[in-house]
Amino acid sequence: MDQVHKIYGLSGLTASLNNPRILRYADILLLKAEAILQSGGDKAQAIGLINQVRERARGTGSLIPADRPVAEANPDVIMQWIMDERFLELSGEDDHRWFDLKRWHYAGFIDLGTWDSGDNGFSSIRRDFDFPGFFEDTQGNMWFPIPDKEIKYNRNIKQNPGY
């Protein structure tokens, strides 16, 4: 038994002295960029946050991935950059991709009902996956249910569809 397990009584468990990574800094920067953009804030500031994530990814001396031009004024283009960057940075971690896709679907940026396994970075190695069928089967449960006690205490709250 190693010293860490002796000190913390973690025999038989997977343990680490490091804290678990609940949120990554790149996640925070990209969420902030999205919030700034969607609230009508400074587009250059939002692009700067995207570029901050891209700069970290470049490493020392490399120009790839290059910065996004801060003069871009089209919010649809900037939002696509945020979506692309979230895919590159976070798609393999703790279901980030699924929550992003659901959020963007409900915001009207994408339509999950028309996707298939190769569209828009859904990235499935299974080409036989019927995403529109899956979406149709689960559409009522795309959002989590609101707890009954919350609805009881506030009559203005309506339960999410499918519950």
C-alpha positions as CSV (number, residue, x, y, z in Angstrom):
1,M,0.0,0.0,0.0
2,D,1.5,3.3,-1.0
3,Q,1.8,6.4,1.2
4,V,-1.3,8.2,-0.2
5,H,-3.5,5.3,0.5
6,K,-2.1,4.9,4.1
7,I,-2.6,8.6,4.9
8,Y,-6.1,9.0,3.5
9,G,-7.4,5.5,4.2
10,L,-8.2,4.9,0.5
11,S,-7.3,1.3,0.3
12,G,-8.9,-0.4,-2.7
13,L,-10.2,2.8,-4.3
14,T,-8.9,4.8,-7.2
15,A,-7.6,8.0,-5.5
16,S,-5.6,11.1,-6.4
17,L,-4.3,14.0,-4.4
18,N,-5.5,16.2,-7.2
19,N,-9.0,17.7,-7.1
20,P,-11.4,16.4,-9.7
21,R,-11.8,18.6,-12.7
22,I,-15.4,19.7,-12.5
23,L,-15.0,22.6,-14.9
24,R,-12.1,23.4,-17.2
25,Y,-10.9,26.9,-17.7
26,A,-11.6,26.6,-21.5
27,D,-15.2,25.7,-20.7
28,I,-15.6,28.9,-18.6
29,L,-14.0,31.1,-21.3
30,L,-16.2,29.7,-24.0
31,L,-19.3,29.9,-21.9
32,K,-18.5,33.5,-21.2
33,A,-17.9,34.2,-24.9
34,E,-21.3,32.7,-25.7
35,A,-23.0,34.7,-22.9
36,I,-21.4,38.0,-24.1
37,L,-22.4,37.3,-27.7
38,Q,-25.9,36.3,-26.9
39,S,-26.5,39.2,-24.6
40,G,-25.5,41.7,-27.3
41,G,-22.1,42.4,-25.7
42,D,-18.8,43.4,-27.3
43,K,-18.2,40.9,-30.1
44,A,-14.4,41.6,-30.0
45,Q,-14.4,40.6,-26.4
46,A,-16.2,37.3,-27.1
47,I,-13.7,36.6,-30.0
48,G,-10.8,37.5,-27.7
49,L,-12.0,34.7,-25.3
50,I,-12.2,32.2,-28.1
51,N,-8.6,33.2,-29.2
52,Q,-7.4,32.8,-25.6
53,V,-8.5,29.2,-25.7
54,R,-6.9,28.7,-29.2
55,E,-3.7,30.3,-28.0
56,R,-3.3,27.8,-25.2
57,A,-4.0,25.0,-27.7
58,R,-1.3,26.3,-30.1
59,G,1.6,25.7,-27.7
60,T,4.9,27.5,-28.0
61,G,5.8,28.8,-31.5
62,S,3.0,27.2,-33.5
63,L,0.6,29.3,-35.5
64,I,-2.0,26.6,-35.7
65,P,-4.8,27.1,-34.7
66,A,-4.6,30.8,-35.8
67,D,-6.5,33.5,-34.0
68,R,-10.0,34.4,-35.2
69,P,-10.2,37.9,-36.5
70,V,-11.6,40.3,-33.9
71,A,-13.1,42.5,-36.5
72,E,-15.8,39.9,-37.3
73,A,-19.2,41.5,-36.8
74,N,-21.6,38.7,-37.9
75,P,-22.9,37.1,-34.7
76,D,-23.8,33.9,-36.5
77,V,-20.2,33.4,-37.6
78,I,-18.9,34.1,-34.1
79,M,-21.5,31.7,-32.6
80,Q,-20.3,29.0,-35.0
81,W,-16.7,29.6,-33.9
82,I,-17.8,29.2,-30.3
83,M,-19.6,25.9,-31.2
84,D,-16.6,24.7,-33.1
85,E,-14.2,25.5,-30.3
86,R,-16.4,23.8,-27.7
87,F,-16.4,20.7,-29.9
88,L,-12.6,20.7,-30.2
89,E,-12.0,21.4,-26.5
90,L,-14.7,19.6,-24.7
91,S,-16.5,16.9,-26.7
92,G,-14.8,14.0,-25.1
93,E,-15.3,15.1,-21.5
94,D,-18.2,14.4,-19.2
95,D,-21.0,14.7,-21.7
96,H,-20.2,18.3,-22.5
97,R,-21.1,17.8,-26.1
98,W,-24.6,16.4,-25.4
99,F,-25.5,19.3,-23.1
100,D,-24.1,21.8,-25.6
101,L,-26.2,20.2,-28.4
102,K,-29.4,20.3,-26.3
103,R,-28.8,23.9,-25.3
104,W,-28.1,25.0,-28.8
105,H,-31.1,23.1,-30.1
106,Y,-33.5,24.8,-27.7
107,A,-31.9,28.2,-28.5
108,G,-32.6,27.6,-32.2
109,F,-28.9,27.4,-33.4
110,I,-29.2,23.8,-34.6
111,D,-32.0,21.3,-35.2
112,L,-31.2,18.0,-33.7
113,G,-34.3,16.4,-35.4
114,T,-32.5,16.6,-38.8
115,W,-29.1,15.4,-37.7
116,D,-27.4,12.1,-38.5
117,S,-24.2,10.6,-37.3
118,G,-22.0,12.6,-39.5
119,D,-23.5,16.1,-39.3
120,N,-22.1,19.1,-37.6
121,G,-19.5,17.4,-35.5
122,F,-21.8,15.0,-33.8
123,S,-18.9,12.6,-34.4
124,S,-20.1,9.0,-34.2
125,I,-18.0,6.2,-35.6
126,R,-21.3,4.3,-36.0
127,R,-22.7,5.2,-39.4
128,D,-25.9,3.2,-38.6
129,F,-26.9,5.4,-35.7
130,D,-30.4,6.9,-36.4
131,F,-30.1,10.3,-34.7
132,P,-33.4,11.7,-36.0
133,G,-35.1,8.5,-34.7
134,F,-33.3,8.8,-31.3
135,F,-34.3,12.5,-31.1
136,E,-37.9,11.7,-31.9
137,D,-38.0,8.9,-29.3
138,T,-36.5,11.1,-26.5
139,Q,-37.8,14.5,-27.4
140,G,-40.1,14.7,-24.4
141,N,-37.2,14.0,-22.1
142,M,-34.5,16.3,-23.5
143,W,-34.7,18.5,-20.5
144,F,-34.6,17.3,-16.9
145,P,-37.8,17.2,-14.9
146,I,-38.5,20.1,-12.6
147,P,-38.9,18.7,-9.0
148,D,-42.5,18.5,-7.9
149,K,-41.9,20.6,-4.8
150,E,-40.6,23.5,-6.9
151,I,-43.8,23.4,-9.0
152,K,-45.9,23.2,-5.8
153,Y,-44.2,26.2,-4.2
154,N,-44.3,28.3,-7.4
155,R,-47.5,27.9,-9.5
156,N,-45.9,29.9,-12.3
157,I,-43.5,27.1,-13.1
158,K,-44.6,24.6,-15.7
159,Q,-43.2,21.1,-15.9
160,N,-40.9,20.4,-18.8
161,P,-42.5,18.4,-21.6
162,G,-42.5,14.6,-21.2
163,Y,-42.8,14.4,-17.4
